[in-house]
Amino acid sequence: MIVERRKFYGLNGVIQEDRERFKHIPLLEFSKEVMNSFSLASTKIRDKDDLEKAVADIYCKWTAGYGYYGDVINVSCFIADDHCYLQVNYIARLAFPKPNMASDLVPIVIDNRGYAFLIAITRKYNPGKGGLALIGGFRSVIKNRMETSVEAAMREASEEAVGLDLEYIVNCHDGIYSNITPQNSQAILVLGLRHEIVGGIWQQVVNLEWLGTYRTAPDRDESYITRQRVDITDAYVLPIRVDRLLTKAEIATWFRPGDDAETVEIIRIDDGYEPAFVFNHHSVIFKEAWKKIANEVAVLYM
């Protein structure tokens, strides 16, 4: 007879003692490999420590690959011959962490006079419907992992300001490809709706410069954030240099709105100018982006 079913939570092959943070995360998929490999494997269990050790051993030997944000191991315990026996029901990958994490991007076009133009959007939907906002959004789940913040920023750019296409450059050394991180955020930019700017496909290698991680709702009660969701965003500034004179009207022809964007806005910026963003944290991020790039704008073409 079945005595009980137990769930254990693991991360990177190690059973976790702090299980509360895993309990409400959705499951991505069950592991068929575990069912095939361990469904007939029974182990004598004498006490709680034996049970956890047996589960840990099985989890550690799982060759299917661990979930990016953890796994749940479901087992049943049977009584026979005065011993408990362990049966693995499944191991499932966890789909994504409970906190919602976002990325924001501050693209700034700089012409050969040192004039700077911000590419922003107005929002199509609530919250903030109709208001001015930075390009950005929540990080998505890709198969069994969540996007990096850089990947999300680049994806959101092409979705919300169609014509602002970024493809990251993956470095390869001895056959090993490096992951994208805030310190490794070089990309190829292809600019313009039909890629016909300045006579043909126009592209350049650019750097997404990490500004930092920001709270999106600093006025919320900390216990609410811990209990419900952690609203944080990684922000990047993207300098786009064009070696000729530009106008707002011309830059506006390079893009069209998509996804959550109602319109794409081209805003001429200089020292002291603060766009009226609908979200407070976008104002904070913009100020940091301008600090980072203002000196470059002032001296770039002197």
N, C-alpha and C positions, 0 to 999 in steps of 0.2 A: 504494500500500500504506500501511497505517497504521504510522507510526513508533512512536508511543506515545500513551497517554492520560494526561492531566494533570488534577489537581484544584487549584483555587485557592479560597481562602476570603476572603470579603468581609464587611464590616459597613458599613451605611449608604452604599453606593456606592463604598467604598474597599477595594481589595485589601489584605489584612492580611499583614504579614511574619511575625508570631508566629502560626503556623498550628497549633501543637501543641494549643492550648486548644480548637480547633474539631473536631479529628479524630474524636472519639468521640461527638459529639452526634448523636442520631438526626435523620433527615430528616423534615420535615413533609409536603411535597408538591413535585412537580416543576412547573416553570412551563411551561405550554403556550404562553404568550405568547412566551417566549424561543425555543421550538422553531419557532414559526411565523415569528418575526421574523428569526432569525439562522441558521437551519439551512442556508440556501443562501448565506450570506455567507462568502466565503473571503478571507483576507488573507495577503499574502506575509509570511513570517516568516524572517528571516535569522539571528537569534540569540535567546538567552534573554530579553534585554531587550525585543526586538520582540514576543515571545510574551506577556510579562507586560503590556506596554502595550496590545496588542490585546485581551486579556482584560479589562483594566481599563476600556477604552473601551466594550466591549460591556456590561459589568456596570453601568457608570455610566449607560448609555442605557436600561437595563431599566425599562420603564414600568409593569410589573406591581406594583411596590412591593416594597421590601426586607423580608426577614424580621426580626422583632423582635429576634432574637438572632443574626442573621448568615445568610449564604448560602454555598452551595458551588457553584462553577462547574466543570462537567466538560467538557473539550474533548479533541478528537483532533487530532493533527498528521499530515499527509500529505506525502510527497515527490513532487514533480512539477516538471519543468523546472529542476532544481537548486535549487528552493526548497521550504521547508516551508509548507504551507497549514493554516490553522486552521479547524476545524469545531466549533461549539458543540453538544454533545450535550444538555445541560440545565443549567438553574440551579434549584437546590432550596433551599427555605427550611429553616433549622434549627429543630427543634421546640421545644427548650427547653435551657437551659444545664445542663451536667452537675451543678453544685452544687444541692443541694436547699435551698430557702429556704422558711421557714415564717412564720406570723403567729400571735400569741397575743393574747387579749383578756381584760381584767380588768373585768367589769361589776360596779359597786357601786351598789346601791340605797340611797338616803338618804331617810329619812322626816322628818316635821316636828319630831321631837325631836332630829335630828342623829344618829340611830342608823343604822349602816351595815351592809349585808348583802351579802356576796360571793356571786355566782352562779358556781358551779364545777361540775365533773362528776367522776364516777368512770369510769375507762376500761373499755371493753368488751373490748378486745383488748390483746395484748402489742405493744410493750413497756409495762410498767406496768399490766398487767391488774388491775382491781379497785382501783387506787390513785387518790388524789385528784389532779386535774389542772385546769389552766386550760383554758378553751375555746380551741381553736386547731387548726392543722394546716398541711399543706404548701400552698403556692401552686399553683394549677392553671394549665394552658395553655388559653387561650380562642382558638380559631381559630389565628392565627399570632402570638400574643403571650402572655406570662405575665401573670397577674393582678398588680395592684399589691398591696402588703401590706395596704392598707386594704380593698380589695375582698375579699381572702382572709379577713381578720378578720371582716368583716360576713357573708360567706357561711357561715363556720364557726359563727358565733353562731346563725343560723337553722337550721343542720343539727343541731347538737349539743344546743342548748337550744331546742327547738321552742316558739315563742311569743315568742322574742326576735328580732324582725324588724327589720332595718335596711336602709334604701334611701338610697343616697348622693344628695346634692344636687349637681347639676352646674351650675356657674356659667356663664352665657352672656353674653358681651360682644361686641356687633357681629357676632353670628352665629357666634362662635368659642367652642367649649365647652372649658373647662379640664379637664385630667386631674386625677385624684385623686392627691394627694401627702400626706406626713405633715403638711404645712402647710395642706392643703386637705381636711379630713376631717370636714366637717359632714354630718349624716345625719338622716333622719326615722326615728324609732323608733316602731314599733307594737308594743305590749306586751300579752301575754296570749294564751292558747291560742285563745279564741273572741272576743278583742277586746271583752270585756264588762266590763272593769274600770271602776268608777265610772260605770256607766250608759251603755254604748255604746262605740264605737271610741275608744280612748285612744291618742293619739300626741303626740309632742313632738319638737322639733328638739333634737338633742344634738350634742356634739362628742366625737369620738374623739381623745383626747390622746396623742400619740406619746411613749413613754417612752424609746425607743432601740432599738438593734440589739444582740442578745445572742448569744454563742456557746452552743450547746446542749450541747456536750461539751468543756468547757475542759480536761479532763484528758487528752484524746487527743493523740497525737503529731502535731505540725504537718505533718510530711511525709505522714502517713497522710491527713490531711484534704485536703491539696493534691492527693494522688493519687486519692483515692476520692470524697470529697464534702465540701462545706463546709457544716457544719450551723450555720446562723444563723437567727435569728428576729427579726422586728420586733414589738414589743409595744406595746399601747395600753391605756389605762385609759378606761372608759366610765362617767362619773357619771350616774346616773338619779335624778332628784329627784321625789319624790312628796309633795305638800303635805297629808299626813295621817298618822296613826299606822299603822304596819304591824307585822305579826308574821311570823316565819319560816314559820309554818303557812300563812298567806294567800299569801305570795309563792310558796311551793312549788306552789300550785294554778295558777299562771300558766303553768307550763312542763311539758313532758314530754321525756324523753331521745330522741335520735335519732342516727343515723349511728354514730360511734365511742363514744358515751356510753352507759354502762350505767344511770346515774342522774344526775339534776340535783340538786346539793347547794346548799342555802341556808345560809350560815354567818354568824352574827352576829360582827362584828369590831370591835375597838377597839384603843387603843394597847397595844402589847406582845404582842398575840395573833398567833401565826404558825401558819397551817394546815400540816398535815403533808403536803406535796405529795410525790408519788412521784418527780418530777424536780427535781434541784437548781436548774436554771435557772428553774423556775416559782417557787421560793421567792425567788430574787433579784428576779424581775420583780414579784412581789407586794409585796415590801418597797418597791420603787421606786414602785409605784402608790400604796401607802398613804401614803408620804411626800408624794406630790403632792396627795393628797386630804384628808389628815388635818386640816390647818388649816381647810380649807373645812367639813369636818364639824363641827368644834368651834365655828365662828362662824356657820354658815349660818342658824340659826333663833334666835339670841340676841336 
